[in-house]
């Protein structure tokens, strides 16, 4: 986080509200408990009020959310510092910024925020949380991602979604997930959602918007995501083109259903 807060409870509250908002005090507390943070409701409520007093949070009828004014001020201050540290700031503006992460949960936190940004999004997953029940309930942040993705589909956000053929079929059979195919058939009817599948070797954990791309690292058929990079830049057209090339040669949902039946 830019300029970490002086109190870890406050910083964790900001992290929770960066994934889902607005939230009541009790929901914030429950969200922190789900992340195995041992804290009392009284401490959470006190920290919320202090953040509100410092104008880092806003309170609406539905609950608390991060103050957009505070976010803008923080971002502008960071940019001013960056200008002071590098006289070639104009070159930085036109280049990409690459950040590496070691923890898979951070992938879903950032991805949830990306889903709420304007414009279309391109997604790829070896094990699709979108219609495999167990994948949508594996961790708190992954649940947040799944719920946000579902809401954005309902809001007619333009979404491209690519998943692996063999591994997805294997999971459905192993878990005897009878609801998966029915969900998939319903999803296929959504005009704003383009969903296809390809062989496992052609799929990375991936998310792309106009200004941000997440690329998973070290993920195999038998292991979860063990790291990823985040790319921020003014124009990610080349990454989009690579995704679109794979997507254009991917297979239809009907083809996957036939594959399952075999």
N, C-alpha and C positions, 0 to 999 in steps of 0.2 A: 504494500500500500504506500502511496506517496505520503510522506510526512506521517509516520505511525503516531497514533494517539498515545498520550502519556499513560493510559490505563488499558490493560489487556482486555478487560471486560468491554470497554467502549470500542476497542478495535474489533473484537469479535462480533459485537452488535452491528457495526458497520458492514462487516463481511456477510452477516446473515441478511441484512437489508439490501445488500448489493445483488443478492440472488432473487429475492422475492419481496414485493412491497405493494401496498402498505401492509403492516402487520401490527396487531395489538400487542401490548406488553406481554400477555400470557403466551401468545404465539411465538414471540421472540424468545422467551424463556424456554419453551418446549423445543424450539429449533436448536438452541444451544445445548440442551440436555441430550438431544439426539446425536450431537457431535461429541458426546462424552465429556462435556465441560461441566464439572461439578461446581454449581453456583446456585445461590438461593434466588427466589423470585424477587425478594426485597432488594438484593444487590443489583439485579437487572433493571428493576423499576427506577432505582436511584440513578444508575448510569444513564438511562434513557432521558430522565429529566435534566440531568446535567448537560447531555448532548443537545437537548432541546434549548436549554438556556444559552448555550454557546453558539446556537444557530447552525449547528452541524446537522440537525434533524428538523423535520417539519412534522406537525401532527394534523391529520385530517380526520374526518368523521369515521373513516375506516381503519385508522391506526397511524403508526409512525412510518416515515420514509426519509431517505437521505435528502438533505437540502441541495437542490440543484445550484443555488447561488454559491454555497460553500464549495461544491465540486468545481465550479468554474473558477472561483478564486484560487483554489489549490492548484488547478491545472495551469492557470496563468502565471502563478508564482514559480512553479517548476520550470516553465518555459523561460522566464526571465533569468533564472539561475543558469539554465542551460546556455543561454546567450552569453552570459558572463564567462562560462567555462570554455566556450569554443567560439572563436572569432569567425569560423567558417560555418555559421549556423544555417545559412541558406542551402548549403550542400546537405546538411542533416535533414532538412525539411523534405528534400526530394528523394532521399534514400529510405530503405526500409529499416525498421528496428526489430531485431531478433532477440527473443528472450527464451531461455531454456527453463523447464520445470521438471522436477523429479516426482511429483505426487499426482496420481491420476485424478484425485478429487478436484484439484485445481482446474483440470481440463473441463469438467462439467460445470464448475462455477463460472468460468469464463464463457463457456458455450451457452449457458443460460442467458447471460447478458447479451451475447451476440444475437441470439434468437429474438430479442426484443428491440434490436436496432432496425431502422427502416430499410426497405429493399429486400431483394431475394437472398436466399442462403442455400449453399450446397453442402450436403452432409454425406458422410460415408461411415459405415460401421460394420465390423466383422460379426458382431452379435447385436442385432437391432432391438433396442429397447422399445421401439415404436409399436411392435406387435407381439413380442415374446414376453409373456407375463413375468417370468423370473428376472429378466434383465431390467425391467422397469421398477423393481423394488429392491435392488441390491444395496443401495446406500442412500443416505439423505440427499446428498447433492445430485445423485443420479435421478432420484425421484423428482427433485425440483426441475431438472432438465426435461424429464419425460412429461411432467405436467405442463411446463411452459410450451414445449413442442406441440402438445395436444391442443392447447389453447390457441396457438398461432395458426394451426391448421384450420381450426374452427373460424378464425378471423380472416381466413382466405389469404394468408401470407404465402407468397410464391416460394415453394420449397422443393429442392431436388434431393432425393434420398437413394443412396446406393448401399446394398448389403451383399454379404457373401452367400454364395449358393450352398456349398457343401456344409460349412459350419452351422449355418442357420438351420438347414434341414436336419442335421445331426442333433442339434439342441431340441428341436420340436419333437423329434422321435424319442429321444432319451427321456424328456420330461413329460411325454404324452400330453403335450399342450394342445388340446382339441380346439381351443378358442383362437389359436394363432391364425389359422387359415381364414376363419370367418372375419377376423379383424382386418386381415390383409385384403380381402375382397371388398370390405367397406371402404378402406383407405384408397383403393384403386379408383373409386367413384368420385373422389375429391378432385375437382378440376385444377385446383391450385397446387396439388401435390403430385409430383412426377416421381414414381418409385420403381426401381429396377434392381436386378441382381447380376452379379458377375462371379467368376471363379475366385476363390479365396486369395490366390496369389496376386490379384489385381486390386485388392482392397486394403486401404490404410484407415486408421481412425483419423477422420478429416472433417474440417468445417471451414467454409470460405464465405466471406462477405466482401463487399467492395473495398473495405479498408483493413480487414483482419483475416488471418488464416491460422488455423491450428492444425498441426501435423503430428500425429502420434508416432512414437519411437519405441522400438523393442517389443512390439506386441506380436505374439504368435498365436497359433490356433489353440495352444494349451496354456497360455499365460495371458494375464491381463495387461493393460497399458502400464508401462513402467517409466514412461517419460514422454515429453512432447515439447515442441517448440511453438512459440507464438510469433507470428510475423505481422507487424503493423506497417502500413505504407499507404501513400496516396493512390496507388494504382496496382492492383494485383491481377491484372488481366491475364498475364502469362500462366499463373497458377490456375485461374478459372478455365483457360483453354485446355490445359492438361486434364482437368477433371471432366470437361465436356467431351473430350475425345474418348475417354473410357465410357462415359455415360451413353454416348451415341452408339456404342457397340455392345451395350449391355442387353440383357434379356428381359422380356416382359413378365408380369406377375403370373399370367396364365401359364407361361412356360415353367415357372417355379412350382406351381400347383401340380402340374403334370409330373414334374421331377419328384415331388413328395409322394405322389400316388405310386410311382414305380418302386 
